[in-house]
Amino acid sequence: MKSASSSSQAVEKLRSLIFTGKLGAGSDHLESELAGVLGMSRTPVREALLVLEGQGLVDVRPRKGVRIKPLSPADMAEIYDVLTELESLAARNAANAHYTQGELALLSSCIDEMDRTLRAEDREGWAKADDEFHAELVRLGNNSRVSAIVSMMSDQVRRARLVTLHMRPLPTRSNADHRKLYEALRTGDADAAHRMHHAHRTETKDVLIELLRKHHLNSV
């Protein structure tokens, strides 16, 4: 039990170091070095690195240590293509489920929070609420396979977006898209929900990839 708990702590600490850039993209590290940074033994660190490798954040190379994985515009294009199709399917399924307004309450509160954080120009707060919105949309789609695949890719998307968060205009258009999607779900318009979310994710992909290319962030 203690080992599992230590491994979980190591996962969260390493994720934080990666997302804040303290472990830079493309950098190489020894397992013993990371254990020293975390103040842990090597066993939970080794277990944590295998978890992070499964999430696409690191490459574990036997006898060579670990590399913080770069993420190229081409990688992001592939990831977003998959997410766009799967989340759009989730939107269609959620609309077809004819959820009550109460069952859609979390989506609505996420949109309200995104509006609030945009007014305050709190981009990190907006990103957190946006993540929660997309996670809830996938949950409402009620397809465990879709949920598993989206979860596997979400960290890579979040990582790239955090780097570009302050390079783009305030995402007011994104919030308007979310409100239109909510209305389609509330009224049970499955075709509109699928179409609007597909267009939204496609536009988001185009903006993100253009920023990665423009600023030469191939090692994100």
C-alpha positions as CSV (number, residue, x, y, z in Angstrom):
1,M,0.0,0.0,0.0
2,K,2.8,2.4,0.9
3,S,4.6,1.6,-2.4
4,A,1.4,2.4,-4.4
5,S,0.9,5.6,-2.5
6,S,4.5,6.6,-3.1
7,S,4.2,5.9,-6.8
8,S,1.1,8.0,-7.0
9,Q,2.9,10.9,-5.3
10,A,5.8,10.5,-7.7
11,V,3.5,10.6,-10.7
12,E,1.9,13.8,-9.5
13,K,5.2,15.5,-8.6
14,L,6.8,14.5,-11.9
15,R,3.8,15.7,-13.9
16,S,4.0,19.0,-12.2
17,L,7.7,19.3,-13.0
18,I,7.0,18.5,-16.7
19,F,4.0,20.8,-17.0
20,T,5.8,23.8,-15.4
21,G,8.8,23.2,-17.6
22,K,11.2,22.4,-14.8
23,L,11.8,19.1,-16.6
24,G,12.2,20.6,-20.1
25,A,10.9,18.9,-23.2
26,G,13.7,16.9,-24.8
27,S,15.8,16.8,-21.7
28,D,17.4,13.6,-20.4
29,H,17.5,12.4,-16.9
30,L,18.7,9.4,-14.8
31,E,16.3,7.6,-12.6
32,S,18.6,8.2,-9.7
33,E,18.6,11.9,-10.4
34,L,14.8,12.1,-10.4
35,A,14.7,10.1,-7.2
36,G,17.0,12.7,-5.6
37,V,14.9,15.6,-6.9
38,L,11.7,14.1,-5.4
39,G,13.4,12.9,-2.2
40,M,12.2,9.3,-2.9
41,S,13.6,5.9,-3.4
42,R,14.1,4.7,-7.0
43,T,11.3,2.1,-6.9
44,P,8.3,4.5,-6.8
45,V,10.0,6.8,-9.3
46,R,10.5,3.9,-11.6
47,E,6.9,2.9,-11.3
48,A,5.8,6.5,-11.9
49,L,7.9,6.8,-15.0
50,L,6.1,3.8,-16.5
51,V,2.8,5.5,-15.8
52,L,4.0,8.7,-17.4
53,E,5.3,6.8,-20.4
54,G,1.8,5.4,-20.9
55,Q,0.4,8.9,-20.8
56,G,2.8,10.0,-23.6
57,L,4.9,12.4,-21.4
58,V,8.2,10.5,-21.3
59,D,10.2,7.9,-23.0
60,V,11.8,5.3,-20.7
61,R,14.9,3.9,-22.2
62,P,16.5,0.8,-20.5
63,R,20.0,1.6,-19.2
64,K,19.8,5.1,-20.7
65,G,17.5,6.9,-18.4
66,V,14.4,8.8,-19.2
67,R,13.7,11.5,-21.8
68,I,11.0,14.1,-21.4
69,K,9.1,13.6,-24.6
70,P,8.9,16.4,-27.2
71,L,5.6,17.1,-28.9
72,S,5.7,18.3,-32.5
73,P,3.0,20.1,-34.5
74,A,2.6,16.8,-36.5
75,D,2.0,14.9,-33.3
76,M,-0.6,17.4,-32.1
77,A,-2.4,17.3,-35.5
78,E,-2.8,13.5,-35.2
79,I,-3.9,13.7,-31.6
80,Y,-6.5,16.4,-32.3
81,D,-7.8,14.5,-35.3
82,V,-8.6,11.6,-33.0
83,L,-10.0,13.8,-30.2
84,T,-12.2,15.7,-32.6
85,E,-13.9,12.5,-33.9
86,L,-14.3,11.0,-30.4
87,E,-15.5,14.1,-28.6
88,S,-17.9,14.8,-31.5
89,L,-19.3,11.3,-31.1
90,A,-19.6,11.9,-27.4
91,A,-21.6,15.1,-28.1
92,R,-23.9,13.2,-30.4
93,N,-24.5,10.5,-27.8
94,A,-25.0,13.0,-25.1
95,A,-27.7,14.8,-27.2
96,N,-29.4,11.5,-28.0
97,A,-29.5,10.7,-24.2
98,H,-31.9,13.6,-23.7
99,Y,-30.4,14.6,-20.3
100,T,-32.4,16.8,-18.0
101,Q,-31.2,20.3,-17.3
102,G,-30.1,19.1,-13.8
103,E,-28.0,16.4,-15.4
104,L,-26.3,19.1,-17.6
105,A,-25.7,21.4,-14.7
106,L,-22.0,20.8,-14.5
107,L,-21.6,21.7,-18.2
108,S,-23.5,24.9,-17.6
109,S,-21.4,25.8,-14.5
110,C,-18.2,25.2,-16.4
111,I,-19.3,27.6,-19.1
112,D,-20.2,30.2,-16.4
113,E,-16.8,29.7,-14.9
114,M,-15.1,30.1,-18.3
115,D,-17.0,33.4,-18.8
116,R,-16.0,34.6,-15.3
117,T,-12.3,33.8,-15.8
118,L,-12.2,35.4,-19.2
119,R,-13.6,38.7,-17.7
120,A,-10.8,38.5,-15.2
121,E,-8.3,37.6,-17.9
122,D,-7.4,34.6,-15.8
123,R,-6.2,32.3,-18.6
124,E,-5.1,29.5,-16.3
125,G,-8.5,29.5,-14.6
126,W,-10.2,29.4,-18.0
127,A,-8.1,26.4,-19.1
128,K,-9.0,24.5,-16.0
129,A,-12.7,25.1,-16.5
130,D,-12.4,24.2,-20.2
131,D,-10.7,20.9,-19.3
132,E,-13.5,20.1,-16.9
133,F,-16.1,21.0,-19.6
134,H,-14.6,18.6,-22.1
135,A,-14.1,15.8,-19.5
136,E,-17.8,16.1,-18.5
137,L,-18.9,16.1,-22.2
138,V,-17.0,12.8,-22.7
139,R,-18.5,11.4,-19.6
140,L,-22.0,12.3,-20.7
141,G,-21.3,10.5,-24.0
142,N,-21.4,7.3,-21.9
143,N,-18.9,5.2,-23.9
144,S,-16.1,3.7,-21.8
145,R,-13.8,3.2,-24.8
146,V,-14.1,6.8,-25.9
147,S,-13.4,7.9,-22.3
148,A,-10.3,5.7,-22.0
149,I,-8.7,6.9,-25.3
150,V,-9.5,10.6,-24.7
151,S,-8.0,10.3,-21.2
152,M,-4.8,8.8,-22.6
153,M,-4.4,11.8,-24.9
154,S,-5.6,14.6,-22.7
155,D,-2.3,15.3,-21.0
156,Q,-0.5,15.8,-24.2
157,V,-3.1,18.3,-25.4
158,R,-3.0,20.1,-22.0
159,R,0.7,20.3,-22.1
160,A,0.9,21.9,-25.5
161,R,-2.0,24.3,-24.7
162,L,-0.3,25.6,-21.5
163,V,2.7,26.6,-23.5
164,T,0.6,28.5,-26.1
165,L,-2.0,29.9,-23.6
166,H,-0.6,33.4,-23.4
167,M,0.2,33.6,-27.1
168,R,-3.3,33.5,-28.4
169,P,-6.2,36.1,-28.1
170,L,-8.6,35.6,-25.3
171,P,-10.8,32.6,-26.3
172,T,-14.1,34.3,-26.3
173,R,-15.1,32.5,-29.5
174,S,-14.5,29.2,-27.7
175,N,-17.0,30.1,-24.9
176,A,-19.6,31.0,-27.5
177,D,-19.2,27.6,-29.1
178,H,-19.6,25.9,-25.7
179,R,-22.9,27.7,-25.1
180,K,-24.2,26.7,-28.5
181,L,-23.2,23.1,-27.9
182,Y,-24.9,23.2,-24.5
183,E,-28.2,24.3,-26.1
184,A,-28.0,21.5,-28.7
185,L,-27.5,19.0,-25.9
186,R,-30.4,20.6,-23.8
187,T,-32.8,20.4,-26.8
188,G,-31.6,16.9,-27.9
189,D,-30.3,18.1,-31.4
190,A,-27.7,15.3,-32.0
191,D,-26.8,16.4,-35.5
192,A,-26.2,20.0,-34.4
193,A,-24.2,18.9,-31.4
194,H,-21.9,16.7,-33.5
195,R,-21.5,19.3,-36.2
196,M,-20.8,22.2,-33.9
197,H,-18.3,20.4,-31.7
198,H,-16.5,19.0,-34.7
199,A,-16.1,22.5,-36.1
200,H,-15.0,23.8,-32.7
201,R,-12.3,21.2,-32.2
202,T,-11.1,21.6,-35.8
203,E,-10.7,25.3,-35.3
204,T,-8.9,24.9,-32.0
205,K,-6.5,22.4,-33.6
206,D,-5.7,24.9,-36.4
207,V,-5.0,27.7,-33.9
208,L,-2.8,25.6,-31.7
209,I,-0.7,24.1,-34.5
210,E,-0.2,27.4,-36.1
211,L,1.2,28.8,-32.8
212,L,3.5,25.8,-32.4
213,R,4.8,26.3,-35.9
214,K,5.1,30.1,-35.7
215,H,7.0,30.1,-32.5
216,H,9.1,27.0,-33.4
217,L,7.9,25.1,-30.4
218,N,8.7,21.7,-31.9
219,S,10.1,20.6,-28.5
220,V,7.0,21.3,-26.5
